[in-house]
Amino acid sequence: MAGEMTAKRSHYLDWVRVIAMGVVFLFHCGRFFDNEDWHVKNAGISEAASVMVFLTSRWIMPLFFFVSGASTYFALQHRSVRRFASDRLKRILVPLVLGILILSPPQVYLERLSHNQFSGSFMSFIPYYFEGWYAFGGNFAWMGLHLWYLLLLLIFSFIALPLIYTIRGLKGLSIPAKPLVLSGAVVLLALPGTFVDPDAIAGSRIWGGWSIIEHFMIFLMGYLMFSSVSFPLILQRLRWGTLAAAIVLLMLMLMPDAHVNGLPFEHPWYFAKMLLRSGACFSWIFAILGFAARYLNTPGQGLRYLNEAVLPFYILHQAVIVPVGFYVVQMPSSIATKYMIIATASVTVVVALYLLIRRFNLLRFLFGMSVQRAK
């Protein structure tokens, strides 16, 4: 999530982070109205919200992990392993603990209220928060709810290091960023869910609809692809083709029985459907990065400001959206009106909180920002 400065910074990756964070925000604002369960739900559902949530979930978190893999590559070009590890602990572990202990309890409380699983005040709920593991029948949000991305990123950053340094130690090895290799990435991503039931791999629903293994593969592919200096150029050349493929593949996924949900992984067509899912994912990632590399590779004070805000915004956004939505969905208004109120009120609160956080070093530290030195 957080970018690393390099001598030759790829500014378009920062723009992708900023834009993707906006997409995640709008995505979670829509979760009150889609046809799947969530922390708090509106009484009625929206088919448009359901389609939006389904299609966005096919690529949005994989995009974050792919860019995180790229950021790891750039960070390790000018940082020692010790400094890299220290930075990850400070910028990821500290906000994760904050989320688990401070930001998650109110969300779990509101979820239990809305699902008629608890009655009483928030203060009376606090002792129950530490009973059992969330997602396994309990309340303790061990992954920080939406902060599961930070948990996995922290784990991936450390377990990938031996593999990364083994690859770097092979002199002359370069990952060729050719269309054939990109196609091979699609096949590789389809394999884990083909031979092992995705729901059996640490519960894919917990991790945004993808398994831990799949997220790790995407993270590692981001590192490997950007280790090739020609990869950004290949992305730009293929941007229209990958965009066309992304649109077509996602449209195919909307066809009846086209996605893997509900299809036994032993079914002979399961691999084909996993390929469709994987192809749509990488097509969107490559298309987004290709257009960004072509048109958004520009620095600026505004970009630096927004890029610094991405991590705290991510940490805060759902912690604000859920309580705002809890009260808004009870209003006698249309779904469109409720969505606009939730999005507008939530972004206003998050921005206000961020402006407060960035002024104080203690809060900056807790939210993964660099501490400002006294002038």
TIVEXFI-639154 format. One record per residue (C-alpha): residue number from 1; x, y, z. Coordinates in steps of 0.5 Angstrom, whole numbers, plus 500, padded with zeros to 3 digits. Layout:
BEGIN
    i    x    y    z
  NUM    X    Y    Z
...
***
This chain:
BEGIN
    i    x    y    z
    1  500  500  500
    2  505  505  502
    3  510  507  496
    4  518  507  497
    5  522  513  494
    6  527  511  489
    7  532  515  485
    8  528  513  479
    9  521  513  482
   10  515  510  478
   11  510  515  479
   12  505  512  476
   13  505  506  481
   14  503  512  486
   15  497  514  482
   16  495  507  481
   17  495  507  489
   18  491  513  490
   19  486  511  485
   20  485  504  487
   21  484  507  494
   22  478  511  492
   23  476  505  488
   24  476  501  495
   25  472  506  498
   26  467  506  493
   27  467  499  493
   28  466  498  501
   29  460  504  501
   30  457  499  496
   31  457  493  501
   32  451  495  504
   33  447  494  498
   34  450  488  495
   35  447  481  495
   36  452  478  500
   37  453  478  507
   38  457  484  510
   39  458  487  517
   40  451  491  516
   41  446  491  511
   42  441  495  508
   43  434  492  508
   44  433  492  500
   45  439  490  495
   46  441  493  489
   47  443  489  483
   48  447  494  480
   49  451  494  487
   50  451  487  487
   51  455  487  480
   52  459  492  482
   53  462  489  488
   54  462  482  484
   55  466  485  478
   56  471  490  482
   57  473  484  487
   58  476  480  481
   59  482  485  481
   60  482  490  486
   61  486  487  492
   62  490  483  487
   63  492  490  484
   64  494  492  491
   65  498  486  492
   66  501  486  485
   67  503  494  486
   68  506  492  493
   69  510  486  490
   70  513  492  485
   71  514  497  491
   72  518  491  495
   73  523  490  488
   74  524  498  488
   75  525  498  496
   76  530  493  496
   77  534  496  491
   78  537  501  496
   79  535  498  502
   80  538  493  507
   81  534  487  509
   82  535  490  516
   83  532  497  514
   84  527  494  510
   85  524  489  515
   86  524  495  520
   87  520  499  516
   88  515  494  514
   89  514  493  522
   90  513  500  523
   91  509  502  517
   92  505  495  517
   93  505  492  524
   94  503  498  528
   95  497  500  524
   96  495  493  524
   97  495  492  532
   98  492  499  532
   99  486  496  528
  100  485  490  531
  101  485  493  538
  102  481  500  537
  103  478  500  530
  104  475  493  529
  105  471  493  536
  106  466  498  534
  107  465  495  527
  108  464  488  530
  109  459  491  535
  110  455  494  530
  111  455  487  526
  112  453  483  532
  113  447  489  533
  114  445  489  526
  115  445  481  526
  116  441  481  532
  117  447  477  535
  118  448  482  541
  119  444  487  545
  120  446  492  549
  121  451  498  549
  122  458  498  546
  123  461  498  553
  124  458  492  555
  125  460  489  549
  126  468  490  550
  127  469  484  554
  128  465  479  549
  129  470  482  543
  130  476  478  546
  131  471  471  546
  132  473  467  540
  133  476  468  533
  134  472  473  528
  135  470  469  522
  136  470  462  526
  137  464  464  530
  138  468  469  535
  139  468  476  536
  140  476  478  536
  141  478  481  529
  142  485  478  529
  143  486  480  522
  144  483  487  523
  145  477  486  519
  146  479  490  512
  147  486  491  515
  148  487  483  513
  149  491  486  507
  150  496  489  512
  151  497  482  515
  152  498  478  509
  153  503  484  506
  154  507  483  513
  155  507  476  512
  156  509  476  505
  157  514  481  506
  158  518  477  510
  159  517  470  507
  160  519  472  500
  161  525  475  502
  162  529  468  502
  163  526  467  495
  164  527  474  493
  165  535  473  495
  166  536  467  491
  167  533  469  485
  168  537  475  485
  169  543  471  487
  170  543  467  480
  171  547  472  476
  172  544  474  469
  173  537  472  471
  174  532  476  468
  175  525  475  468
  176  523  477  460
  177  516  481  460
  178  514  478  454
  179  506  476  452
  180  508  469  453
  181  510  470  460
  182  504  474  462
  183  500  469  459
  184  504  464  464
  185  502  468  470
  186  495  467  468
  187  496  460  468
  188  500  459  474
  189  495  463  478
  190  489  459  476
  191  493  453  479
  192  492  453  486
  193  484  454  486
  194  484  448  481
  195  488  443  485
  196  486  445  492
  197  479  448  494
  198  480  455  495
  199  475  455  501
  200  480  450  504
  201  486  455  503
  202  485  459  510
  203  478  461  508
  204  478  465  501
  205  472  469  503
  206  476  472  509
  207  481  475  504
  208  477  478  499
  209  475  472  495
  210  482  470  494
  211  486  465  498
  212  492  466  501
  213  496  462  496
  214  493  466  490
  215  495  473  494
  216  502  471  495
  217  503  469  488
  218  500  475  485
  219  505  479  490
  220  511  475  488
  221  509  476  480
  222  509  484  482
  223  516  483  484
  224  519  479  479
  225  515  482  473
  226  518  489  475
  227  525  486  476
  228  525  486  468
  229  526  494  466
  230  522  492  459
  231  516  491  463
  232  513  498  464
  233  514  498  456
  234  511  492  455
  235  505  494  459
  236  504  501  455
  237  504  497  448
  238  499  492  451
  239  495  497  454
  240  489  497  449
  241  489  489  448
  242  489  488  455
  243  483  493  457
  244  479  489  451
  245  481  483  454
  246  479  485  461
  247  472  488  459
  248  471  481  455
  249  473  477  460
  250  469  480  466
  251  463  480  461
  252  464  473  461
  253  464  472  468
  254  457  475  469
  255  454  470  464
  256  450  464  468
  257  454  459  471
  258  461  463  468
  259  464  464  475
  260  467  459  480
  261  462  460  485
  262  458  454  487
  263  461  450  482
  264  465  444  485
  265  473  444  484
  266  473  437  482
  267  468  439  476
  268  472  438  469
  269  470  445  467
  270  473  448  474
  271  480  449  471
  272  477  453  465
  273  473  457  470
  274  479  459  474
  275  483  461  468
  276  477  466  466
  277  478  468  473
  278  485  469  473
  279  485  472  466
  280  480  477  468
  281  484  479  474
  282  491  480  470
  283  488  483  464
  284  485  489  469
  285  492  489  473
  286  496  490  466
  287  491  495  463
  288  491  499  469
  289  498  499  470
  290  499  500  462
  291  495  506  462
  292  498  509  468
  293  505  508  465
  294  503  512  459
  295  499  517  462
  296  500  518  469
  297  508  518  470
  298  508  525  473
  299  511  527  479
  300  508  533  483
  301  506  536  490
  302  499  534  490
  303  501  527  488
  304  506  526  494
  305  501  529  499
  306  496  524  496
  307  501  518  496
  308  502  520  504
  309  495  519  505
  310  493  513  502
  311  495  508  508
  312  492  512  513
  313  486  513  509
  314  486  505  508
  315  486  504  515
  316  481  509  517
  317  476  508  511
  318  472  502  513
  319  472  504  521
  320  468  510  519
  321  464  507  513
  322  461  502  518
  323  458  506  523
  324  456  511  518
  325  452  506  514
  326  449  503  520
  327  445  509  521
  328  444  511  514
  329  441  504  512
  330  435  505  517
  331  433  512  513
  332  427  511  509
  333  430  513  503
  334  432  510  496
  335  439  506  495
  336  442  511  491
  337  440  517  496
  338  443  512  502
  339  449  511  498
  340  451  518  496
  341  450  520  504
  342  454  514  506
  343  460  516  501
  344  459  523  502
  345  459  523  510
  346  464  518  510
  347  470  521  506
  348  468  528  510
  349  470  524  516
  350  476  520  514
  351  479  527  511
  352  478  531  517
  353  481  525  521
  354  487  525  517
  355  488  532  517
  356  488  531  525
  357  493  525  524
  358  498  528  520
  359  499  534  525
  360  502  530  531
  361  508  525  531
  362  504  520  535
  363  498  519  531
  364  503  519  525
  365  507  513  528
  366  500  509  529
  367  498  510  522
  368  504  508  519
  369  506  515  517
  370  514  517  517
  371  515  521  523
  372  517  529  522
  373  523  532  525
  374  523  538  529
  375  525  544  525
***
